[in-house]
Amino acid sequence: LVLDALLPGKRLWFLATGTGVAPFASLMRDPETYEKFEQVIMMHTCREAAELDYGRQLVETLRDDPLIGEMVEGKLHYYPTTTREETARMGRITDNLSSGKVFADLGLPPMDAGHDRAMVCGSMGLNLDLKEILEGYGLREGANSEPAEYVVEKAFVG
């Protein structure tokens, strides 16, 4: 997953389940991410709250990072949810996007192809479901050779 596969936009969505958050770690640490996008939203969903620890710790350390801490402030939004364990935020990424809950919770307008870009990393089923949802918002799948509004990580799918 690289930013070059995306067209310029205002909001960048990282959509991950479980260990799918790993490919986004380097992008969240990269100053270019915050130079290119006004907002970065990390949606991370796991079955239980403890499984969200890596993503939570990553976001927390970025805010204190001497290189990008100021860039991250006010731009990086972490939206963790669980699907089995009862927590303050529940639900699958697909459900929270389809229902508009994530937009309401974060005070953001619904996705649109003019402003939003997305990167997806999860199981094959999740990736296919998210492709359908993102395309429903008017986003098109891109690649390094032909940038568009979203990309899907294929190396982690099995």
DSSP file with accessible surface (Angstrom, degrees, kcal/mol):
  #  RESIDUE AA STRUCTURE BP1 BP2  ACC     N-H-->O    O-->H-N    N-H-->O    O-->H-N    TCO  KAPPA ALPHA  PHI   PSI    X-CA   Y-CA   Z-CA
    1    1 A L              0   0   50      0, 0.0     2,-0.3     0, 0.0    26,-0.1   0.000 360.0 360.0 360.0 120.6    0.0    0.0    0.0
    2    2 A V    >   -     0   0   62      1,-0.1     3,-1.6    25,-0.0     4,-0.1  -0.976 360.0-126.3-135.2 149.5    1.5    3.3   -1.1
    3    3 A L  G >  S+     0   0   10     -2,-0.3     3,-2.2     1,-0.3    -1,-0.1   0.777 103.3  73.6 -63.8 -26.4    0.1    6.8   -1.4
    4    4 A D  G 3  S+     0   0  106      1,-0.3    -1,-0.3   143,-0.1   139,-0.1   0.700  86.8  63.8 -63.0 -17.9    1.1    7.0   -5.1
    5    5 A A  G <  S+     0   0    3     -3,-1.6   143,-1.7   142,-0.1     2,-0.4   0.485  96.4  74.3 -83.6  -1.8   -1.7    4.6   -5.9
    6    6 A L  B <  S-a  148   0A  13     -3,-2.2   143,-0.2   141,-0.3     3,-0.1  -0.885  79.8-125.4-113.7 145.4   -4.3    7.2   -4.8
    7    7 A L        -     0   0   57    141,-2.8   141,-0.1    -2,-0.4    -2,-0.1  -0.420  50.2 -80.2 -73.9 158.0   -5.4   10.5   -6.4
    8    8 A P        +     0   0  114      0, 0.0     2,-0.3     0, 0.0    -1,-0.1  -0.275  66.5 151.5 -58.0 148.4   -5.1   13.6   -4.3
    9    9 A G        -     0   0   18     27,-0.5   107,-0.2    -3,-0.1    29,-0.2  -0.910  50.7-113.7-161.4-174.3   -7.9   14.1   -1.7
   10   10 A K  S    S+     0   0   84    105,-2.4    29,-1.9    -2,-0.3    28,-1.4   0.776  93.9  40.8-102.3 -39.6   -8.8   15.6    1.7
   11   11 A R  E     -bc  39 116B  22    104,-2.4   106,-2.5    27,-0.2     2,-0.5  -0.958  61.8-161.6-119.5 135.8   -9.5   12.6    3.8
   12   12 A L  E     -bc  40 117B   0     27,-2.5    29,-3.0    -2,-0.4     2,-0.5  -0.964   8.6-159.8-116.6 123.6   -7.6    9.3    3.9
   13   13 A W  E     -bc  41 118B   0    104,-2.8   106,-2.6    -2,-0.5     2,-0.6  -0.908   5.4-162.4-105.1 124.8   -9.3    6.2    5.5
   14   14 A F  E     -bc  42 119B   0     27,-3.2    29,-3.1    -2,-0.5     2,-0.6  -0.949  13.0-168.4-100.9 119.5   -7.3    3.3    6.7
   15   15 A L  E     +bc  43 120B   0    104,-2.9   106,-2.5    -2,-0.6     2,-0.3  -0.939  19.5 153.7-117.3 111.3   -9.7    0.3    7.0
   16   16 A A  E     -bc  44 121B   0     27,-2.4    29,-2.1    -2,-0.6     2,-0.4  -0.985  30.5-157.5-142.4 149.0   -8.3   -2.7    8.9
   17   17 A T  E >   -b   45   0B  41    104,-1.2     3,-2.8    -2,-0.3    29,-0.2  -0.927  65.8 -33.0-119.6 148.4   -9.2   -5.7   10.9
   18   18 A G  G >  S-     0   0   32     27,-1.9     3,-1.2    -2,-0.4     4,-0.1  -0.075 133.4  -2.9  49.2-128.5   -7.0   -7.6   13.3
   19   19 A T  G >  S+     0   0  115      1,-0.3     3,-2.0     2,-0.1    -1,-0.3   0.522 110.3  95.8 -74.9  -2.4   -3.3   -7.6   12.2
   20   20 A G  G <   +     0   0    4     -3,-2.8     4,-0.3     1,-0.3    -1,-0.3   0.631  68.3  74.7 -62.1 -10.6   -4.4   -5.7    9.0
   21   21 A V  G X> S+     0   0    3     -3,-1.2     3,-1.5     1,-0.2     4,-0.6   0.783  76.0  81.2 -71.6 -22.8   -3.4   -2.5   10.9
   22   22 A A  H X> S+     0   0   43     -3,-2.0     3,-1.5     1,-0.3     4,-0.5   0.870  84.3  54.6 -55.6 -45.3    0.3   -3.4   10.3
   23   23 A P  H 3> S+     0   0   21      0, 0.0     4,-0.5     0, 0.0    -1,-0.3   0.759 106.2  55.2 -63.5 -19.1    0.6   -2.2    6.7
   24   24 A F  H <> S+     0   0    0     -3,-1.5     4,-2.7    -4,-0.3     5,-0.2   0.605  85.0  83.9 -87.3 -11.8   -0.7    1.2    7.9
   25   25 A A  H <X S+     0   0    5     -3,-1.5     4,-1.2    -4,-0.6    -1,-0.2   0.929  93.9  43.2 -58.0 -47.6    2.0    1.7   10.6
   26   26 A S  H  X S+     0   0   80     -4,-0.5     4,-0.6     1,-0.2    -1,-0.2   0.891 113.8  51.6 -68.7 -36.0    4.6    3.1    8.2
   27   27 A L  H >< S+     0   0   11     -4,-0.5     3,-0.7     1,-0.2     6,-0.3   0.884 108.4  51.1 -67.4 -35.8    2.0    5.3    6.4
   28   28 A M  H 3< S+     0   0    0     -4,-2.7    -1,-0.2     1,-0.2    -2,-0.2   0.764 111.7  48.6 -71.8 -22.0    0.9    6.7    9.8
   29   29 A R  H 3< S+     0   0  117     -4,-1.2    -1,-0.2    -5,-0.2    -2,-0.2   0.522  91.2  98.6 -89.7  -8.1    4.5    7.5   10.6
   30   30 A D    XX  -     0   0   57     -3,-0.7     3,-1.4    -4,-0.6     4,-0.8  -0.719  64.9-150.1 -89.0 119.7    5.2    9.1    7.3
   31   31 A P  H >> S+     0   0   33      0, 0.0     4,-1.5     0, 0.0     3,-0.6   0.834  95.0  68.4 -55.4 -30.8    5.1   13.0    7.2
   32   32 A E  H 3> S+     0   0   68      1,-0.2     4,-2.4     2,-0.2     5,-0.2   0.853  91.0  61.2 -58.7 -34.0    4.0   12.8    3.6
   33   33 A T  H <> S+     0   0    0     -3,-1.4     4,-1.4    -6,-0.3    -1,-0.2   0.925 109.1  40.9 -58.2 -43.3    0.6   11.3    4.7
   34   34 A Y  H << S+     0   0    0     -4,-0.8    -1,-0.2    -3,-0.6    -2,-0.2   0.691 112.9  54.6 -83.3 -18.5   -0.1   14.4    6.7
   35   35 A E  H  < S+     0   0  137     -4,-1.5    -1,-0.2     1,-0.1    -2,-0.2   0.843 114.3  40.7 -77.0 -34.6    1.2   16.8    4.1
   36   36 A K  H  < S+     0   0   89     -4,-2.4   -27,-0.5    -5,-0.2     2,-0.4   0.723 116.8  47.6 -85.5 -26.1   -1.1   15.2    1.4
   37   37 A F     <  -     0   0    6     -4,-1.4   -27,-0.2    -5,-0.2   -26,-0.2  -0.960  58.5-152.8-126.8 140.4   -4.3   14.8    3.5
   38   38 A E  S    S+     0   0  117    -28,-1.4     2,-0.3    -2,-0.4   -27,-0.2   0.790  89.7  21.9 -74.6 -31.9   -6.2   17.1    5.9
   39   39 A Q  E     -b   11   0B  46    -29,-1.9   -27,-2.5     2,-0.0     2,-0.4  -0.998  61.5-164.1-139.4 143.9   -7.5   14.2    7.9
   40   40 A V  E     -bd  12  76B   0     35,-3.2    37,-3.2    -2,-0.3     2,-0.6  -0.997  10.1-165.6-127.8 122.7   -6.5   10.6    8.4
   41   41 A I  E     -bd  13  77B   0    -29,-3.0   -27,-3.2    -2,-0.4     2,-0.8  -0.949   4.6-161.9-115.4 118.3   -9.0    8.2    9.9
   42   42 A M  E     -bd  14  78B   0     35,-3.2    37,-3.3    -2,-0.6     2,-0.6  -0.864   7.7-171.4 -99.6 103.5   -7.7    4.8   11.2
   43   43 A M  E     +bd  15  79B   0    -29,-3.1   -27,-2.4    -2,-0.8     2,-0.4  -0.886  10.5 175.8 -94.1 121.3  -10.7    2.4   11.5
   44   44 A H  E     -bd  16  80B   1     35,-1.7    37,-2.3    -2,-0.6     2,-0.4  -0.990   6.8-174.1-132.6 122.6   -9.6   -0.7   13.3
   45   45 A T  E     +bd  17  81B   6    -29,-2.1   -27,-1.9    -2,-0.4     2,-0.3  -0.964  10.2 160.8-123.2 134.0  -11.9   -3.6   14.2
   46   46 A C  E     - d   0  82B   7     35,-2.0    37,-1.4    -2,-0.4    38,-0.3  -0.901  47.4-111.6-138.4 168.9  -11.2   -6.7   16.2
   47   47 A R  S    S+     0   0  119     -2,-0.3    38,-2.4    35,-0.3    37,-2.0   0.924 100.0  25.5 -68.1 -45.0  -13.3   -9.2   18.1
   48   48 A E  S >  S-     0   0   98     36,-0.2     3,-1.1    34,-0.1     4,-0.4  -0.888  79.6-116.9-125.9 155.5  -12.0   -8.1   21.6
   49   49 A A  G >  S+     0   0   33     -2,-0.3     3,-1.9     1,-0.3     4,-0.3   0.844 110.4  61.5 -58.8 -38.9  -10.6   -4.9   23.0
   50   50 A A  G >  S+     0   0   66      1,-0.3     3,-1.5     2,-0.2     4,-0.3   0.832  96.2  61.7 -60.0 -30.3   -7.2   -6.4   23.8
   51   51 A E  G <  S+     0   0   75     -3,-1.1     3,-0.3     1,-0.3     4,-0.3   0.659  96.5  60.5 -70.8 -14.2   -6.7   -7.1   20.1
   52   52 A L  G <> S+     0   0   17     -3,-1.9     4,-2.4    -4,-0.4    -1,-0.3   0.514  76.7  97.3 -86.7  -6.5   -6.9   -3.4   19.5
   53   53 A D  H <> S+     0   0   63     -3,-1.5     4,-3.0    -4,-0.3     5,-0.3   0.866  78.1  52.9 -55.7 -43.2   -3.9   -2.6   21.7
   54   54 A Y  H  > S+     0   0  109     -3,-0.3     4,-2.4    -4,-0.3    -1,-0.2   0.949 112.7  43.9 -60.6 -47.7   -1.3   -2.4   18.9
   55   55 A G  H  > S+     0   0    0     -4,-0.3     4,-2.3     2,-0.2    -1,-0.2   0.920 115.1  49.2 -62.7 -43.2   -3.3    0.1   16.9
   56   56 A R  H  X S+     0   0   85     -4,-2.4     4,-2.5     1,-0.2    -2,-0.2   0.940 113.0  46.5 -62.2 -46.9   -4.1    2.2   20.0
   57   57 A Q  H  X S+     0   0   98     -4,-3.0     4,-2.6    -5,-0.2     5,-0.2   0.898 110.3  54.3 -64.5 -38.6   -0.5    2.2   21.1
   58   58 A L  H  X S+     0   0    5     -4,-2.4     4,-1.8    -5,-0.3    -1,-0.2   0.953 110.9  44.6 -59.5 -49.4    0.7    3.1   17.6
   59   59 A V  H  X S+     0   0    2     -4,-2.3     4,-1.4     1,-0.2    -2,-0.2   0.920 112.9  51.7 -63.7 -42.7   -1.6    6.1   17.4
   60   60 A E  H  X S+     0   0   89     -4,-2.5     4,-0.7     1,-0.2    -1,-0.2   0.908 109.7  48.8 -61.6 -42.2   -0.7    7.2   21.0
   61   61 A T  H >< S+     0   0   80     -4,-2.6     3,-0.6     1,-0.2     4,-0.4   0.844 105.3  59.2 -69.4 -30.2    3.0    7.1   20.2
   62   62 A L  H >< S+     0   0    2     -4,-1.8     3,-1.1     1,-0.2    10,-0.2   0.879  99.1  57.3 -64.3 -36.5    2.6    9.1   17.0
   63   63 A R  H 3< S+     0   0   92     -4,-1.4    -1,-0.2     1,-0.3    -2,-0.2   0.780 112.2  41.8 -66.4 -24.6    1.1   12.0   19.0
   64   64 A D  T << S+     0   0  138     -4,-0.7    -1,-0.3    -3,-0.6    -2,-0.2   0.377  85.6 122.4-100.6   1.8    4.3   12.2   21.1
   65   65 A D    <>  -     0   0   54     -3,-1.1     4,-2.6    -4,-0.4     5,-0.3  -0.477  58.4-144.7 -70.0 127.5    6.7   11.7   18.1
   66   66 A P  T  4 S+     0   0  135      0, 0.0     4,-0.2     0, 0.0    -1,-0.1   0.806  96.5  47.3 -65.7 -25.9    9.1   14.6   17.8
   67   67 A L  T  4 S+     0   0  126      1,-0.1     4,-0.1     2,-0.1    -5,-0.0   0.924 133.7   7.4 -80.3 -45.7    9.2   14.4   14.0
   68   68 A I  T  > S+     0   0    1     -6,-0.1     4,-2.4     2,-0.1     3,-0.4   0.447  92.8 106.4-121.8   1.8    5.4   14.2   13.2
   69   69 A G  H  X S+     0   0    9     -4,-2.6     4,-1.7     1,-0.3    -1,-0.1   0.884  87.4  45.3 -51.0 -44.9    3.6   14.7   16.6
   70   70 A E  H  4 S+     0   0  185     -5,-0.3    -1,-0.3     1,-0.2    -2,-0.1   0.862 112.3  51.9 -69.0 -34.7    2.5   18.3   15.6
   71   71 A M  H  4 S+     0   0   55     -3,-0.4    -2,-0.2     1,-0.2    -1,-0.2   0.871 110.4  48.7 -67.4 -36.9    1.5   17.1   12.1
   72   72 A V  H >X S+     0   0    0     -4,-2.4     3,-2.4   -10,-0.2     4,-2.3   0.848  85.5 105.5 -72.5 -34.6   -0.7   14.3   13.6
   73   73 A E  T 3< S-     0   0  127     -4,-1.7    -3,-0.0     1,-0.3    -4,-0.0  -0.219  99.1  -2.6 -56.1 121.8   -2.4   16.6   16.1
   74   74 A G  T 34 S+     0   0   58      2,-0.3    -1,-0.3     1,-0.1    -2,-0.1   0.317 127.9  70.7  80.6  -9.9   -6.0   17.2   15.0
   75   75 A K  T <4 S+     0   0   61     -3,-2.4   -35,-3.2     1,-0.1     2,-0.6   0.761  80.8  70.5-105.7 -35.6   -5.5   15.2   11.8
   76   76 A L  E  <  -d   40   0B   3     -4,-2.3     2,-0.5   -37,-0.2    -2,-0.3  -0.782  59.4-174.4 -93.4 122.4   -5.3   11.6   12.9
   77   77 A H  E     -d   41   0B  51    -37,-3.2   -35,-3.2    -2,-0.6     2,-0.5  -0.971  10.5-154.4-117.2 126.7   -8.5   10.1   14.2
   78   78 A Y  E     -d   42   0B  34     -2,-0.5   -35,-0.2   -37,-0.2   -37,-0.1  -0.892  11.3-177.7-103.9 125.2   -8.5    6.6   15.6
   79   79 A Y  E     +d   43   0B   0    -37,-3.3   -35,-1.7    -2,-0.5     2,-0.3  -0.780   9.0 178.9-125.4  83.8  -11.8    4.7   15.4
   80   80 A P  E     +d   44   0B  32      0, 0.0     2,-0.3     0, 0.0   -35,-0.2  -0.663   2.3 176.7 -87.4 141.9  -11.5    1.3   17.1
   81   81 A T  E     -d   45   0B   1    -37,-2.3   -35,-2.0    -2,-0.3     2,-0.3  -0.970  17.3-146.2-138.9 157.4  -14.5   -1.1   17.3
   82   82 A T  E     -de  46  90B   0      7,-1.6     9,-2.4    -2,-0.3   -35,-0.3  -0.878   5.0-162.7-119.2 156.9  -15.1   -4.6   18.6
   83   83 A T  S    S+     0   0   35    -37,-1.4   -36,-0.2    -2,-0.3   -35,-0.1   0.620  87.6  18.5-111.7 -19.0  -17.4   -7.2   17.3
   84   84 A R  S    S+     0   0  171    -37,-2.0     2,-0.3   -38,-0.3   -36,-0.2   0.738 108.6  68.3-117.7 -51.8  -17.7   -9.6   20.2
   85   85 A E  S    S-     0   0   83    -38,-2.4     2,-0.4     1,-0.1    -1,-0.2  -0.558  88.9-111.3 -76.5 135.9  -16.6   -8.0   23.4
   86   86 A E        +     0   0  158     -2,-0.3     2,-0.3    -3,-0.1    -1,-0.1  -0.513  54.9 151.8 -68.7 119.9  -18.9   -5.2   24.7
   87   87 A T        -     0   0   41     -2,-0.4     3,-0.1    -5,-0.1    -5,-0.0  -0.854  61.6 -90.1-138.9 177.1  -17.1   -1.8   24.4
   88   88 A A  S    S+     0   0  109     -2,-0.3     2,-0.5     1,-0.2    -7,-0.1   0.837 118.4  40.3 -61.5 -34.0  -18.0    1.8   23.9
   89   89 A R  S    S+     0   0   74     -9,-0.1    -7,-1.6     2,-0.0     2,-0.3  -0.970  77.0 175.4-121.1 121.7  -17.8    1.4   20.1
   90   90 A M  B     +e   82   0B  55     -2,-0.5    -7,-0.2    -9,-0.2     2,-0.1  -0.770  25.0  64.6-119.2 160.8  -19.2   -1.8   18.6
   91   91 A G  S    S-     0   0   20     -9,-2.4     2,-0.1    -2,-0.3    -7,-0.1  -0.072  72.0 -71.3 113.3 154.5  -19.6   -3.1   15.1
   92   92 A R     >  -     0   0  140      1,-0.1     4,-2.6    -9,-0.1     5,-0.2  -0.412  42.3-116.1 -73.8 154.5  -17.9   -4.2   11.9
   93   93 A I  H  > S+     0   0    1      1,-0.2     4,-2.3     2,-0.2     5,-0.3   0.923 117.1  53.4 -55.6 -45.4  -16.2   -1.7    9.7
   94   94 A T  H  > S+     0   0   15      1,-0.2     4,-2.7     2,-0.2    -1,-0.2   0.913 110.8  45.2 -59.5 -44.4  -18.6   -2.6    6.9
   95   95 A D  H  > S+     0   0   92      1,-0.2     4,-2.6     2,-0.2     6,-0.4   0.905 112.5  50.6 -66.9 -41.7  -21.7   -1.9    9.2
   96   96 A N  H  X S+     0   0    5     -4,-2.6     6,-1.7     1,-0.2     4,-0.5   0.829 115.5  43.1 -68.6 -30.9  -20.3    1.3   10.6
   97   97 A L  H  < S+     0   0    0     -4,-2.3     3,-0.3    -5,-0.2    -2,-0.2   0.921 115.9  46.9 -75.6 -47.1  -19.6    2.6    7.1
   98   98 A S  H  < S+     0   0   75     -4,-2.7    -2,-0.2    -5,-0.3    -3,-0.2   0.887 116.0  44.0 -63.6 -39.8  -22.9    1.4    5.5
   99   99 A S  H  < S-     0   0   87     -4,-2.6    -1,-0.2    -5,-0.2    -2,-0.2   0.664 106.7-124.3 -79.6 -17.4  -25.0    2.8    8.3
  100  100 A G  S  X S+     0   0   20     -4,-0.5     4,-2.2    -3,-0.3     5,-0.2   0.471  71.6 130.3  85.1   3.0  -23.1    6.1    8.5
  101  101 A K  H  >  +     0   0   75     -6,-0.4     4,-3.1    -5,-0.3     5,-0.2   0.911  69.0  52.1 -57.8 -44.2  -22.4    5.6   12.2
  102  102 A V  H  > S+     0   0    0     -6,-1.7     4,-2.0     1,-0.2    -1,-0.2   0.901 109.5  49.9 -62.0 -37.9  -18.7    6.3   11.8
  103  103 A F  H  >>S+     0   0    9     -7,-0.4     5,-2.6     2,-0.2     4,-0.8   0.928 113.6  45.4 -66.9 -42.9  -19.4    9.6   10.1
  104  104 A A  H ><5S+     0   0   79     -4,-2.2     3,-0.6     3,-0.2    -2,-0.2   0.931 112.8  50.7 -64.3 -45.2  -21.9   10.7   12.8
  105  105 A D  H 3<5S+     0   0   66     -4,-3.1    -1,-0.2     1,-0.2    -2,-0.2   0.859 118.8  37.1 -61.6 -37.7  -19.5    9.6   15.6
  106  106 A L  H 3<5S-     0   0   42     -4,-2.0    -1,-0.2    -5,-0.2    -2,-0.2   0.456 108.9-119.3 -95.4  -2.2  -16.6   11.6   14.1
  107  107 A G  T <<5 +     0   0   67     -4,-0.8    -3,-0.2    -3,-0.6    -4,-0.1   0.870  67.6 137.1  67.1  37.5  -18.7   14.5   12.8
  108  108 A L      < -     0   0   20     -5,-2.6    -1,-0.2    -6,-0.2    -2,-0.1  -0.848  57.1-111.6-114.7 151.8  -17.7   13.9    9.2
  109  109 A P        -     0   0   67      0, 0.0     3,-0.1     0, 0.0    -9,-0.0  -0.373  50.7 -83.4 -72.0 160.1  -19.8   14.0    6.0
  110  110 A P        -     0   0   79      0, 0.0   -13,-0.0     0, 0.0     0, 0.0  -0.175  61.1 -81.1 -57.7 158.2  -20.3   10.7    4.2
  111  111 A M        +     0   0    7    -14,-0.1     2,-0.3    -3,-0.1    28,-0.0  -0.281  51.9 179.0 -59.4 145.6  -17.6    9.5    1.9
  112  112 A D    >>  -     0   0   55     -3,-0.1     4,-2.9    26,-0.1     3,-1.3  -0.985  37.6-122.1-148.7 150.2  -17.5   11.0   -1.6
  113  113 A A  T 34 S+     0   0   29     24,-0.7    27,-0.1    -2,-0.3    25,-0.1   0.715 107.0  63.8 -65.5 -20.8  -15.1   10.4   -4.5
  114  114 A G  T 34 S+     0   0   53      1,-0.1    -1,-0.3  -105,-0.1    24,-0.0   0.780 123.2  10.8 -73.4 -26.1  -14.2   14.1   -4.6
  115  115 A H  T <4 S+     0   0   64     -3,-1.3  -105,-2.4  -106,-0.1  -104,-2.4   0.656 108.4  81.5-124.2 -28.3  -12.6   14.2   -1.2
  116  116 A D  E  <  +c   11   0B   0     -4,-2.9     2,-0.3  -106,-0.2  -104,-0.2  -0.705  42.2 179.0-100.7 142.2  -12.2   10.7    0.3
  117  117 A R  E     -c   12   0B  12   -106,-2.5  -104,-2.8    -2,-0.3     2,-0.3  -0.948  11.9-164.2-130.0 151.1   -9.5    8.1   -0.3
  118  118 A A  E     -cf  13 150B   0     31,-2.1    33,-1.8    -2,-0.3     2,-0.4  -0.986  16.0-162.0-142.0 149.2   -9.2    4.7    1.3
  119  119 A M  E     -cf  14 151B   0   -106,-2.6  -104,-2.9    -2,-0.3     2,-0.4  -0.997  18.9-158.2-128.4 134.2   -6.8    1.9    1.9
  120  120 A V  E     +cf  15 152B   0     31,-2.0    33,-3.2    -2,-0.4     2,-0.3  -0.931  17.5 168.9-121.2 135.3   -8.1   -1.6    2.9
  121  121 A C  E     +c   16   0B   1   -106,-2.5  -104,-1.2    -2,-0.4     2,-0.3  -0.886  35.3  87.6-147.4 113.9   -6.4   -4.5    4.6
  122  122 A G  S    S-     0   0   10     31,-0.4    34,-0.1    -2,-0.3    -2,-0.0  -0.906  75.1 -31.0-170.8-159.5   -8.2   -7.5    5.9
  123  123 A S     >  -     0   0   68     -2,-0.3     4,-3.0    34,-0.1     5,-0.2  -0.209  62.9-103.9 -69.6 165.7   -9.5  -10.9    5.0
  124  124 A M  H  > S+     0   0   99     34,-0.4     4,-2.4     1,-0.2     5,-0.2   0.918 122.9  51.2 -57.8 -43.5  -10.7  -11.6    1.4
  125  125 A G  H  > S+     0   0   39      2,-0.2     4,-2.4     1,-0.2    -1,-0.2   0.926 111.8  45.8 -61.2 -45.8  -14.3  -11.4    2.5
  126  126 A L  H  > S+     0   0   19      2,-0.2     4,-3.1     1,-0.2     5,-0.3   0.935 111.4  52.5 -62.2 -46.6  -13.8   -8.1    4.2
  127  127 A N  H  X S+     0   0    4     -4,-3.0     4,-2.3     1,-0.2    -2,-0.2   0.915 111.3  46.3 -57.7 -44.0  -11.9   -6.7    1.2
  128  128 A L  H  X S+     0   0   93     -4,-2.4     4,-1.9    -5,-0.2    -1,-0.2   0.915 113.5  48.7 -65.9 -42.2  -14.6   -7.7   -1.2
  129  129 A D  H  X S+     0   0   84     -4,-2.4     4,-2.1    -5,-0.2    -2,-0.2   0.917 112.7  48.1 -62.7 -42.6  -17.3   -6.3    1.1
  130  130 A L  H  X S+     0   0    0     -4,-3.1     4,-3.3     2,-0.2     5,-0.3   0.872 106.4  56.9 -68.4 -36.0  -15.4   -3.0    1.5
  131  131 A K  H  X S+     0   0   53     -4,-2.3     4,-2.6    -5,-0.3     5,-0.2   0.942 108.9  47.4 -57.2 -44.8  -14.8   -2.7   -2.3
  132  132 A E  H  X S+     0   0  145     -4,-1.9     4,-1.8     2,-0.2    -2,-0.2   0.920 114.3  46.0 -63.7 -43.5  -18.6   -2.9   -2.8
  133  133 A I  H  X S+     0   0   27     -4,-2.1     4,-1.1     2,-0.2    -2,-0.2   0.941 113.9  47.7 -65.3 -47.7  -19.2   -0.3   -0.1
  134  134 A L  H ><>S+     0   0    0     -4,-3.3     5,-2.3     1,-0.2     3,-0.6   0.913 111.7  49.9 -62.5 -40.8  -16.5    2.1   -1.3
  135  135 A E  H ><5S+     0   0   97     -4,-2.6     3,-1.6    -5,-0.3    -1,-0.2   0.850 103.5  60.9 -67.7 -29.1  -17.7    1.8   -4.9
  136  136 A G  H 3<5S+     0   0   70     -4,-1.8    -1,-0.3     1,-0.3    -2,-0.2   0.804 102.8  51.6 -64.1 -27.9  -21.2    2.6   -3.6
  137  137 A Y  T <<5S-     0   0   57     -4,-1.1   -24,-0.7    -3,-0.6    -1,-0.3   0.378 128.9-101.6 -86.4   0.9  -19.8    5.9   -2.4
  138  138 A G  T < 5S+     0   0   42     -3,-1.6    -3,-0.2     1,-0.3     2,-0.2   0.497  75.9 140.2  94.5   3.9  -18.4    6.5   -5.9
  139  139 A L      < -     0   0    3     -5,-2.3     2,-0.3    -6,-0.2    -1,-0.3  -0.546  37.9-149.5 -81.3 147.9  -14.8    5.5   -5.2
  140  140 A R        -     0   0  125     -2,-0.2    10,-1.9   -27,-0.1     9,-1.1  -0.912  21.7-106.6-116.4 148.1  -12.8    3.5   -7.8
  141  141 A E  B     -g  150   0B  61     -2,-0.3    10,-0.2     8,-0.2     2,-0.2  -0.510  42.2-167.2 -75.1 134.4  -10.0    1.0   -7.2
  142  142 A G        -     0   0   10      8,-3.5    10,-0.3    -2,-0.2     2,-0.3  -0.572  13.2-165.8-114.9 177.2   -6.6    2.3   -8.1
  143  143 A A  B >   -H  146   0C  45      3,-1.3     3,-0.7    -2,-0.2     8,-0.0  -0.941  43.9 -93.9-152.5 167.9   -3.1    1.0   -8.6
  144  144 A N  T 3  S+     0   0  109     -2,-0.3    -1,-0.1     1,-0.3  -138,-0.0   0.886 127.7  47.1 -55.5 -38.7    0.4    2.5   -8.9
  145  145 A S  T 3  S+     0   0  118      1,-0.3    -1,-0.3    -3,-0.0  -140,-0.0   0.716 129.3  22.1 -77.8 -20.6    0.0    2.5  -12.7
  146  146 A E  B <  S-H  143   0C 138     -3,-0.7    -3,-1.3  -141,-0.1    -1,-0.3  -0.638  83.3-153.6-147.8  82.2   -3.5    4.1  -12.5
  147  147 A P        +     0   0   48      0, 0.0  -141,-0.3     0, 0.0     2,-0.2  -0.210  26.5 152.6 -58.8 147.0   -4.2    6.0   -9.3
  148  148 A A  B     -a    6   0A   2   -143,-1.7  -141,-2.8  -141,-0.1    -7,-0.1  -0.621  56.8 -64.8-148.6-148.5   -7.8    6.3   -8.1
  149  149 A E  S    S+     0   0   13     -9,-1.1   -31,-2.1  -143,-0.2     2,-0.3   0.664 105.1  19.4 -94.0 -19.3   -9.8    6.7   -4.9
  150  150 A Y  E     -fg 118 141B   0    -10,-1.9    -8,-3.5   -33,-0.2     2,-0.3  -0.993  55.4-163.3-147.6 158.9   -9.0    3.4   -3.0
  151  151 A V  E     -f  119   0B  10    -33,-1.8   -31,-2.0    -2,-0.3     2,-0.4  -0.962  11.8-143.1-137.4 156.4   -6.6    0.5   -2.9
  152  152 A V  E     -f  120   0B  14     -2,-0.3     2,-0.4   -10,-0.3   -31,-0.2  -0.979  17.4-127.8-124.2 130.6   -6.7   -2.9   -1.4
  153  153 A E        +     0   0   28    -33,-3.2   -31,-0.4    -2,-0.4   -26,-0.1  -0.648  27.7 176.1 -75.0 124.5   -3.7   -4.8    0.2
  154  154 A K    >   +     0   0  129     -2,-0.4     3,-0.8     2,-0.1    -1,-0.2   0.604  63.4  75.6-105.9 -14.9   -3.5   -8.2   -1.4
  155  155 A A  T 3  S+     0   0   83      1,-0.2    -1,-0.1     3,-0.0   -34,-0.0   0.806  96.8  48.6 -69.6 -27.7   -0.3   -9.5    0.3
  156  156 A F  T 3  S+     0   0  109    -34,-0.1     2,-0.3  -136,-0.1    -1,-0.2   0.535  87.5 105.1 -90.1  -7.6   -2.1  -10.3    3.6
  157  157 A V    <         0   0   33     -3,-0.8   -34,-0.1   -34,-0.1    -3,-0.0  -0.572 360.0 360.0 -79.6 134.5   -5.1  -12.1    2.1
  158  158 A G              0   0  113     -2,-0.3   -34,-0.4     0, 0.0    -2,-0.0  -0.893 360.0 360.0-148.0 360.0   -5.1  -15.8    2.5
